[in-house]
Amino acid sequence: MDIAFNPAARWSELTAWFLGRPAATAAPAPAVRRERSASLASPERQIAAGSTLKVEQPLGTEIVCLTGTLWVTHDGDDIDHIVVAGKPYVAQHRGRMLVHAMSEARCLVIAPRG
């Protein structure tokens, strides 16, 4: 499942201004624990809920979600990807890839061949 950036996300602020009501404020972002950068020597990773795995130079790297749900994003790419258990994702971008565990997750990080 892909999630594209939604430029209408500020619609509630505009509506609140038009109706003369104060806009609802967003809750503060939760603290994010950072996992180590992926050294691709050992492909299996356990990622705690709320933690993020960083993969540098990910072009061609495959992420296979074994359990849980992962949110994958790349620097410089407006489209994010949700990867659920049993589904793979292959990086098509060179920009740093962040793999965020939306729930306790286990995944394989497979380096590109060649």
ABEGO torsion letter per residue (X at the ends): XBBBBBAAAAAAAAAAAAAGBBBBBBBBBBBBBBBBBBBAABABBBBBBGBBBBBBGABGBBBBBABEBBBBBBBGBABBBBBBBGBBBBBABABBBBBBBABBBBBBBBBBBX
